[in-house]
Amino acid sequence: SSGINAEYGILAEDILPAGPDGIADKTRAIIQGCLERLNVGYIDLLMIHDTFELAELLPVLTVIWKVMEEFVVEGLVHSLGLSHAEMTTLKHVESFATITVSAVQNLFNPTEYDEAVY
């Protein structure tokens, strides 16, 4: 059970595993560490942080997403999202994901942005 009372909001966490070597194990360890550090039974929304950096490493992004999906199946994460995602990254994830993207968190910078996302 969660130590967080749902009436107070949604518990969201961003992760960015370093890769690509052993990326699946690193991702599992990071998510498990989040659950332990936060002392909760589940995370409402788990997002891959700063996917701009992963846009050129789509196979790594795929592995990270698939591991995140495992935690949804186990009931330890309720929904998945992307942080700082370009449209190409979002379309890539949508092309293989069995659990759809629930949220996209983007920083809007008027001098540098992907018009397709906004």
DSSP file with accessible surface (Angstrom, degrees, kcal/mol):
  #  RESIDUE AA STRUCTURE BP1 BP2  ACC     N-H-->O    O-->H-N    N-H-->O    O-->H-N    TCO  KAPPA ALPHA  PHI   PSI    X-CA   Y-CA   Z-CA
    1    1 A S              0   0  154      0, 0.0     2,-0.2     0, 0.0    41,-0.0   0.000 360.0 360.0 360.0 156.1    0.0    0.0    0.0
    2    2 A S        -     0   0   30     38,-0.2    38,-0.2     2,-0.1     4,-0.1  -0.517 360.0-147.1 -86.7 145.4    1.1    3.5   -0.6
    3    3 A G  S    S+     0   0   63     36,-0.5     2,-0.5    -2,-0.2    -1,-0.1   0.447  80.7  87.2 -83.5   0.1    2.2    6.0    2.1
    4    4 A I  S    S-     0   0   72      7,-0.0     2,-0.6     2,-0.0    -2,-0.1  -0.858  78.2-133.0-104.8 132.4    0.7    8.8    0.0
    5    5 A N    >   -     0   0   80     -2,-0.5     3,-2.2     1,-0.1     4,-0.2  -0.737  14.0-140.6 -84.3 123.2   -3.0    9.7    0.4
    6    6 A A  G >  S+     0   0   69     -2,-0.6     3,-1.5     1,-0.3    -1,-0.1   0.745  95.0  71.3 -59.1 -24.2   -4.5   10.0   -3.1
    7    7 A E  G 3  S+     0   0  148      1,-0.3    -1,-0.3     3,-0.0     3,-0.1   0.704  91.1  61.5 -68.6 -13.2   -6.6   13.0   -2.2
    8    8 A Y  G <  S-     0   0  177     -3,-2.2     2,-0.3     1,-0.3    -1,-0.3   0.523 116.1 -90.1 -90.7  -7.0   -3.4   15.1   -2.1
    9    9 A G    <   -     0   0   39     -3,-1.5     2,-0.4    -4,-0.2    -1,-0.3  -0.895  54.0 -42.3 137.3-162.8   -2.5   14.6   -5.7
   10   10 A I        -     0   0  131     -2,-0.3     2,-0.7    -3,-0.1    33,-0.0  -0.896  41.3-135.6-111.6 134.5   -0.5   12.4   -8.1
   11   11 A L        +     0   0   31     -2,-0.4    34,-1.9    -7,-0.1    33,-0.9  -0.800  31.7 177.7 -90.8 113.3    2.9   11.0   -7.4
   12   12 A A  E     -a   45   0A  46     -2,-0.7     2,-0.4    32,-0.2    34,-0.2  -0.919   8.3-173.3-118.8 146.1    5.0   11.4  -10.5
   13   13 A E  E     -a   46   0A  38     32,-2.3    34,-2.7    -2,-0.4     2,-0.4  -0.999  11.6-150.1-139.9 138.2    8.7   10.5  -11.0
   14   14 A D  E     -a   47   0A  48     -2,-0.4     2,-0.3    32,-0.2    34,-0.2  -0.891  16.4-173.0-105.6 140.4   11.1   11.2  -13.8
   15   15 A I  E     -a   48   0A   6     32,-2.5    34,-3.8    -2,-0.4    12,-0.0  -0.947  15.8-177.1-129.8 152.2   14.0    8.8  -14.6
   16   16 A L        -     0   0   62     -2,-0.3     2,-0.1    32,-0.2    32,-0.1  -0.661  15.8-160.8-146.0  85.4   16.9    8.9  -16.9
   17   17 A P        -     0   0    4      0, 0.0     2,-0.3     0, 0.0    10,-0.1  -0.424  20.7-123.1 -65.7 141.8   19.0    5.8  -16.9
   18   18 A A        +     0   0   73     -2,-0.1     8,-0.1     8,-0.0     9,-0.1  -0.673  56.9  21.2 -82.4 141.6   22.6    6.1  -18.3
   19   19 A G        -     0   0   43     -2,-0.3     3,-0.1     1,-0.1    41,-0.0  -0.731  52.1-121.2-146.2-166.3   23.2    3.7  -21.1
   20   20 A P  S >  S+     0   0   75      0, 0.0     3,-1.6     0, 0.0     4,-0.2  -0.996  91.2  76.1 -93.3 -11.1   23.4    1.8  -23.2
   21   21 A D  T 3  S-     0   0  131      1,-0.3     5,-0.1     2,-0.1    -3,-0.0  -0.399 119.4  -8.4 -66.3 125.9   25.3   -1.0  -21.4
   22   22 A G  T 3> S+     0   0   46     -2,-0.2     4,-2.4     1,-0.1    -1,-0.3   0.776  84.9 155.8  63.9  28.9   23.0   -2.9  -19.1
   23   23 A I  H <>  +     0   0   12     -3,-1.6     4,-2.5     1,-0.2     5,-0.2   0.845  65.6  54.1 -61.5 -36.2   20.2   -0.4  -19.6
   24   24 A A  H  > S+     0   0   26     -4,-0.2     4,-2.4     2,-0.2    -1,-0.2   0.956 112.3  43.3 -64.4 -47.0   17.4   -2.8  -18.7
   25   25 A D  H  > S+     0   0  114      1,-0.2     4,-2.4     2,-0.2    -2,-0.2   0.897 114.0  51.5 -65.4 -38.9   19.0   -3.7  -15.3
   26   26 A K  H  X S+     0   0   84     -4,-2.4     4,-2.3     2,-0.2    -1,-0.2   0.918 110.2  49.4 -62.5 -42.7   19.8    0.0  -14.6
   27   27 A T  H  X S+     0   0    0     -4,-2.5     4,-2.5    -5,-0.2     5,-0.2   0.932 110.9  48.9 -64.2 -45.4   16.2    1.0  -15.4
   28   28 A R  H  X S+     0   0   83     -4,-2.4     4,-2.7     1,-0.2     5,-0.2   0.926 112.1  49.5 -58.6 -44.2   14.8   -1.7  -13.1
   29   29 A A  H  X S+     0   0   66     -4,-2.4     4,-2.5     1,-0.2    -1,-0.2   0.901 110.7  49.7 -64.4 -39.9   17.2   -0.6  -10.3
   30   30 A I  H  X S+     0   0   60     -4,-2.3     4,-2.2     2,-0.2    -1,-0.2   0.934 113.0  45.6 -65.2 -45.2   16.3    3.0  -10.7
   31   31 A I  H  X S+     0   0    0     -4,-2.5     4,-2.3     2,-0.2    -2,-0.2   0.938 114.1  48.1 -65.7 -44.2   12.5    2.4  -10.6
   32   32 A Q  H  X S+     0   0   77     -4,-2.7     4,-2.3    -5,-0.2    -1,-0.2   0.919 111.0  52.6 -61.8 -39.7   12.9    0.0   -7.6
   33   33 A G  H  X S+     0   0   29     -4,-2.5     4,-3.2    -5,-0.2     5,-0.3   0.880 106.9  52.5 -62.6 -38.4   15.0    2.7   -5.9
   34   34 A C  H  X S+     0   0    6     -4,-2.2     4,-2.6     2,-0.2    -1,-0.2   0.937 109.5  48.6 -61.7 -46.6   12.3    5.3   -6.5
   35   35 A L  H  X>S+     0   0    8     -4,-2.3     5,-1.9     1,-0.2     4,-0.7   0.918 116.6  42.8 -60.2 -43.1    9.7    3.1   -4.9
   36   36 A E  H  <5S+     0   0  133     -4,-2.3     3,-0.4     2,-0.2    -2,-0.2   0.930 114.7  48.6 -69.6 -46.1   11.9    2.4   -1.9
   37   37 A R  H  <5S+     0   0  154     -4,-3.2    -2,-0.2     1,-0.2    -1,-0.2   0.895 116.7  42.5 -62.9 -39.9   13.2    6.0   -1.5
   38   38 A L  H  <5S-     0   0   51     -4,-2.6    -1,-0.2    -5,-0.3    -2,-0.2   0.600 103.7-135.2 -81.1 -13.2    9.6    7.4   -1.7
   39   39 A N  T  <5 +     0   0  128     -4,-0.7   -36,-0.5    -3,-0.4     2,-0.3   0.936  57.6 133.4  57.2  51.2    8.3    4.6    0.6
   40   40 A V      < -     0   0   15     -5,-1.9   -38,-0.2   -38,-0.2    -1,-0.2  -0.893  62.9-134.7-129.0 160.3    5.3    4.0   -1.6
   41   41 A G  S    S+     0   0   26     -2,-0.3     2,-0.3     1,-0.2   -39,-0.1   0.626  88.2   3.9 -87.2 -17.5    3.6    0.9   -3.0
   42   42 A Y        -     0   0   56     -7,-0.1     2,-0.5   -41,-0.0    35,-0.2  -0.985  62.8-126.9-160.1 162.0    3.2    2.4   -6.5
   43   43 A I  E     - b   0  77A   0     33,-2.1    35,-2.4    -2,-0.3    36,-0.4  -0.966  14.5-150.9-113.7 129.7    4.0    5.5   -8.6
   44   44 A D  E    S+     0   0A  32    -33,-0.9    35,-0.7    -2,-0.5     2,-0.4   0.920  83.4  14.9 -66.0 -45.0    1.1    7.1  -10.4
   45   45 A L  E     -ab  12  79A  27    -34,-1.9   -32,-2.3    33,-0.2     2,-0.5  -0.978  64.5-171.4-139.4 120.1    3.1    8.4  -13.3
   46   46 A L  E     -ab  13  80A   0     33,-2.5    35,-2.1    -2,-0.4     2,-0.4  -0.963  13.7-174.7-113.6 124.6    6.6    7.4  -14.4
   47   47 A M  E     -ab  14  81A   8    -34,-2.7   -32,-2.5    -2,-0.5     2,-0.6  -0.920  30.1-122.3-121.8 146.0    8.2    9.4  -17.1
   48   48 A I  E     -ab  15  82A   0     33,-1.9    35,-2.5    -2,-0.4     3,-0.5  -0.772  41.7-131.4 -80.2 120.4   11.5    9.1  -19.0
   49   49 A H  S    S-     0   0   64    -34,-3.8    35,-0.1    -2,-0.6    -1,-0.0  -0.538  71.2  -2.3 -80.5 140.8   13.2   12.4  -18.3
   50   50 A D    >   +     0   0   33     -2,-0.2     3,-1.6     1,-0.1     4,-0.4   0.916  63.0 179.4  52.3  58.8   14.8   14.5  -21.0
   51   51 A T  G >>  +     0   0    0     32,-2.7     4,-0.9    -3,-0.5     3,-0.6   0.598  68.0  84.9 -68.7  -7.2   14.1   12.3  -24.0
   52   52 A F  G >4 S+     0   0   87     32,-0.6     3,-0.7    31,-0.3     4,-0.3   0.908  90.4  51.2 -55.1 -39.4   15.8   14.9  -26.2
   53   53 A E  G <4 S+     0   0  123     -3,-1.6     3,-0.3     1,-0.2    -1,-0.2   0.747 111.4  46.8 -69.9 -24.0   19.0   13.2  -25.2
   54   54 A L  G X4 S+     0   0   10     -3,-0.6     3,-2.1    -4,-0.4     7,-0.3   0.497  81.3  97.2 -95.6  -5.1   17.6    9.8  -26.2
   55   55 A A  T << S+     0   0   21     -4,-0.9     3,-0.4    -3,-0.7    -1,-0.2   0.825  90.4  43.0 -56.9 -31.3   16.2   10.9  -29.6
   56   56 A E  T 3  S+     0   0  185     -4,-0.3    -1,-0.3    -3,-0.3    -2,-0.1   0.459 111.3  57.5 -92.9  -0.6   19.4    9.6  -31.3
   57   57 A L    X>  +     0   0   79     -3,-2.1     4,-2.1     1,-0.1     3,-0.8  -0.411  62.0 153.7-121.2  53.2   19.4    6.4  -29.2
   58   58 A L  H 3> S+     0   0   51     -3,-0.4     4,-2.5     1,-0.3     5,-0.2   0.845  70.3  57.5 -58.1 -34.8   15.9    5.0  -30.0
   59   59 A P  H 3> S+     0   0  101      0, 0.0     4,-1.9     0, 0.0    -1,-0.3   0.909 108.5  47.9 -62.2 -35.3   16.9    1.4  -29.3
   60   60 A V  H <> S+     0   0   14     -3,-0.8     4,-2.5     2,-0.2    -2,-0.2   0.930 110.3  51.2 -67.4 -44.7   17.9    2.5  -25.7
   61   61 A L  H  X S+     0   0    0     -4,-2.1     4,-2.6    -7,-0.3     5,-0.2   0.905 107.6  54.4 -57.8 -39.9   14.6    4.4  -25.4
   62   62 A T  H  X S+     0   0   36     -4,-2.5     4,-2.5    -5,-0.2    -1,-0.2   0.930 108.7  47.3 -61.4 -45.6   12.8    1.2  -26.5
   63   63 A V  H  X S+     0   0   51     -4,-1.9     4,-2.2     2,-0.2     5,-0.2   0.936 111.8  50.3 -63.1 -45.3   14.4   -0.9  -23.8
   64   64 A I  H  X S+     0   0    0     -4,-2.5     4,-2.4     1,-0.2    -2,-0.2   0.942 112.0  47.7 -59.2 -46.0   13.7    1.7  -21.1
   65   65 A W  H  X S+     0   0    0     -4,-2.6     4,-2.4     1,-0.2    -1,-0.2   0.920 109.7  52.5 -63.0 -43.4   10.0    1.9  -22.1
   66   66 A K  H  X S+     0   0   75     -4,-2.5     4,-1.4     1,-0.2    -1,-0.2   0.893 110.1  48.5 -61.5 -39.1    9.7   -1.9  -22.1
   67   67 A V  H  X S+     0   0    3     -4,-2.2     4,-1.3     2,-0.2     3,-0.3   0.927 109.5  52.6 -66.1 -42.1   11.1   -2.1  -18.6
   68   68 A M  H  X S+     0   0    0     -4,-2.4     4,-1.4     1,-0.2     3,-0.3   0.901 104.9  56.2 -59.7 -38.3    8.7    0.6  -17.5
   69   69 A E  H  X S+     0   0   10     -4,-2.4     4,-2.5     1,-0.2    -1,-0.2   0.866  99.6  60.3 -61.2 -35.5    5.8   -1.4  -18.9
   70   70 A E  H  X S+     0   0   67     -4,-1.4     4,-2.0    -3,-0.3    -1,-0.2   0.894 103.5  50.6 -57.9 -40.5    6.9   -4.4  -16.8
   71   71 A F  H  <>S+     0   0    7     -4,-1.3     5,-2.1    -3,-0.3     6,-1.3   0.823 108.0  52.5 -70.2 -29.9    6.3   -2.2  -13.7
   72   72 A V  H ><5S+     0   0   31     -4,-1.4     3,-1.6     4,-0.2    -2,-0.2   0.944 108.6  50.0 -66.8 -46.4    2.8   -1.3  -14.9
   73   73 A V  H 3<5S+     0   0  122     -4,-2.5    -2,-0.2     1,-0.3    -1,-0.2   0.891 109.8  51.7 -58.9 -37.7    1.9   -4.9  -15.4
   74   74 A E  T 3<5S-     0   0  118     -4,-2.0    -1,-0.3    -5,-0.2    -2,-0.2   0.555 115.3-118.1 -77.0  -7.6    3.2   -5.6  -11.9
   75   75 A G  T < 5S+     0   0   40     -3,-1.6    -3,-0.2    -4,-0.3    -2,-0.1   0.561  86.8 112.5  82.4   9.5    0.9   -2.8  -10.5
   76   76 A L  S   <S+     0   0   45     -5,-2.1   -33,-2.1    -6,-0.2     2,-0.4   0.624  80.5  34.8 -90.0 -15.3    3.9   -0.8   -9.2
   77   77 A V  E     -b   43   0A   1     -6,-1.3    -2,-0.3   -35,-0.2   -33,-0.2  -0.995  64.4-164.1-135.8 138.5    3.4    2.0  -11.8
   78   78 A H  E     +     0   0A  99    -35,-2.4     2,-0.3    -2,-0.4   -33,-0.2   0.788  69.2   4.6 -96.3 -32.8    0.0    3.2  -13.0
   79   79 A S  E     -b   45   0A  30    -35,-0.7   -33,-2.5   -36,-0.4     2,-0.3  -0.990  62.3-137.3-152.4 161.3    0.9    5.2  -16.1
   80   80 A L  E     +bc  46 101A   0     20,-0.5    22,-3.5    -2,-0.3    23,-0.8  -0.874  23.1 163.9-123.9 150.9    3.8    6.1  -18.3
   81   81 A G  E     -bc  47 103A   0    -35,-2.1   -33,-1.9    -2,-0.3     2,-0.4  -0.913  28.8-116.4-153.6 179.4    5.0    9.3  -20.0
   82   82 A L  E     -bc  48 104A   0     21,-2.1    23,-2.6    -2,-0.3     2,-0.4  -0.960  17.1-150.9-125.0 143.2    7.8   11.2  -21.6
   83   83 A S  E    S+ c   0 105A   0    -35,-2.5   -32,-2.7    -2,-0.4   -31,-0.3  -0.950  79.4   0.5-116.3 133.7    9.5   14.4  -20.5
   84   84 A H  S    S+     0   0   33     21,-3.9   -32,-0.6    -2,-0.4     2,-0.4   0.966  90.4 171.5  56.5  59.0   11.0   16.9  -23.0
   85   85 A A        -     0   0    2     -3,-0.3    -1,-0.2    20,-0.3     2,-0.2  -0.848  28.6-145.1-108.5 134.0    9.9   14.8  -26.0
   86   86 A E     >  -     0   0   71     -2,-0.4     4,-2.2   -35,-0.1     3,-0.5  -0.508  34.7-106.1 -84.0 162.0   10.1   15.7  -29.7
   87   87 A M  H  > S+     0   0   42      1,-0.2     4,-2.8     2,-0.2     5,-0.2   0.873 120.0  56.9 -59.7 -37.2    7.4   14.4  -32.0
   88   88 A T  H  > S+     0   0   92      1,-0.2     4,-2.0     2,-0.2    -1,-0.2   0.895 108.0  48.2 -62.7 -36.5    9.7   11.8  -33.5
   89   89 A T  H  > S+     0   0    0     -3,-0.5     4,-2.4     2,-0.2    -2,-0.2   0.932 111.5  49.0 -68.5 -45.1   10.4   10.4  -30.1
   90   90 A L  H  X S+     0   0   29     -4,-2.2     4,-2.6     1,-0.2    -2,-0.2   0.937 112.5  48.0 -60.5 -44.8    6.6   10.2  -29.2
   91   91 A K  H  X S+     0   0  133     -4,-2.8     4,-1.4     1,-0.2    -1,-0.2   0.885 109.3  54.4 -65.5 -36.4    5.8    8.5  -32.6
   92   92 A H  H  X S+     0   0   44     -4,-2.0     4,-0.6    -5,-0.2     3,-0.5   0.951 110.4  45.1 -61.3 -48.9    8.6    6.0  -32.0
   93   93 A V  H >X S+     0   0    0     -4,-2.4     4,-2.5     1,-0.2     3,-1.4   0.931 110.9  53.6 -62.8 -42.8    7.3    5.0  -28.6
   94   94 A E  H 3< S+     0   0  121     -4,-2.6    -1,-0.2     1,-0.3    -2,-0.2   0.786  99.3  65.7 -62.7 -23.6    3.7    4.8  -30.0
   95   95 A S  H 3< S+     0   0   92     -4,-1.4    -1,-0.3    -3,-0.5    -2,-0.2   0.733 121.4  12.5 -72.7 -21.1    5.0    2.5  -32.7
   96   96 A F  H << S+     0   0   42     -3,-1.4    -2,-0.2    -4,-0.6    -1,-0.2   0.563  92.9 117.7-128.8 -17.0    5.9   -0.3  -30.3
   97   97 A A     <  -     0   0   22     -4,-2.5     3,-0.1    -5,-0.2     4,-0.1  -0.275  39.4-168.2 -64.2 137.3    4.4    0.4  -26.9
   98   98 A T  S    S+     0   0  110      1,-0.2     2,-0.5     2,-0.1    -1,-0.2   0.618  87.5  51.8 -92.3 -18.2    1.8   -2.0  -25.5
   99   99 A I  S    S-     0   0   37    -20,-0.0    -1,-0.2    -3,-0.0     3,-0.1  -0.985  96.1-128.9-116.8 119.6    1.0    0.6  -22.8
  100  100 A T        -     0   0  108     -2,-0.5   -20,-0.5     1,-0.1     2,-0.3  -0.222  26.5 -92.2 -72.1 158.5    0.3    4.0  -24.4
  101  101 A V  E     -c   80   0A  26      1,-0.2   -20,-0.2   -11,-0.1    -1,-0.1  -0.533  37.8-175.9 -67.9 124.4    1.9    7.3  -23.4
  102  102 A S  E     +     0   0A  73    -22,-3.5     2,-0.3    -2,-0.3   -21,-0.2   0.693  64.2  18.0 -95.4 -24.2   -0.3    8.9  -20.8
  103  103 A A  E     -c   81   0A  31    -23,-0.8   -21,-2.1     2,-0.0     2,-0.4  -0.998  51.2-163.3-151.0 145.3    1.5   12.2  -20.4
  104  104 A V  E     -c   82   0A  60     -2,-0.3     2,-0.6   -23,-0.2   -21,-0.2  -0.991  12.3-165.2-127.9 121.3    4.1   14.4  -22.2
  105  105 A Q  E     +c   83   0A  88    -23,-2.6   -21,-3.9    -2,-0.4     2,-0.4  -0.935  16.8 175.1-108.1 117.9    5.8   17.1  -20.1
  106  106 A N        -     0   0   37     -2,-0.6     2,-0.4   -23,-0.2    -2,-0.0  -0.970  29.9-133.8-129.0 143.7    7.6   19.6  -22.2
  107  107 A L        -     0   0  120     -2,-0.4     2,-0.7     2,-0.0    -2,-0.0  -0.763  25.4-140.2 -86.8 130.4    9.4   22.8  -21.5
  108  108 A F        +     0   0  112     -2,-0.4     5,-0.1     5,-0.1     3,-0.0  -0.867  24.3 174.9 -98.9 120.8    8.3   25.6  -23.9
  109  109 A N    >   -     0   0   60     -2,-0.7     3,-1.4     3,-0.4    -2,-0.0  -0.981  24.3-149.0-121.7 116.4   11.1   27.8  -25.1
  110  110 A P  T 3  S+     0   0   94      0, 0.0     3,-0.2     0, 0.0    -1,-0.1   0.693  97.0  48.1 -64.2 -14.5   10.0   30.3  -27.7
  111  111 A T  T 3  S+     0   0  123      1,-0.3     2,-0.3    -3,-0.0    -3,-0.0   0.602 121.0  29.1 -99.2 -11.9   13.4   30.3  -29.4
  112  112 A E  S <  S+     0   0  151     -3,-1.4    -3,-0.4     2,-0.0     2,-0.3  -0.803  79.8 118.8-153.1 105.1   13.9   26.5  -29.6
  113  113 A Y        -     0   0  100     -2,-0.3     2,-0.8    -3,-0.2     3,-0.1  -0.990  61.0-104.7-160.9 163.2   11.0   24.0  -29.9
  114  114 A D    >>  -     0   0   47     -2,-0.3     3,-1.7     1,-0.2     4,-1.2  -0.839  26.3-156.8 -95.9 107.8    9.5   21.3  -32.1
  115  115 A E  T 34 S+     0   0  148     -2,-0.8    -1,-0.2     1,-0.3     0, 0.0   0.796  89.3  64.9 -57.8 -27.9    6.4   22.9  -33.7
  116  116 A A  T 34 S+     0   0   61      1,-0.2    -1,-0.3     2,-0.1   -30,-0.0   0.803 102.9  47.5 -66.8 -25.9    4.8   19.5  -34.2
  117  117 A V  T <4        0   0   41     -3,-1.7    -1,-0.2     1,-0.1    -2,-0.2   0.835 360.0 360.0 -83.0 -32.8    4.6   19.0  -30.4
  118  118 A Y     <        0   0  109     -4,-1.2    -1,-0.1     0, 0.0    -2,-0.1   0.308 360.0 360.0 -99.1 360.0    3.1   22.4  -29.7
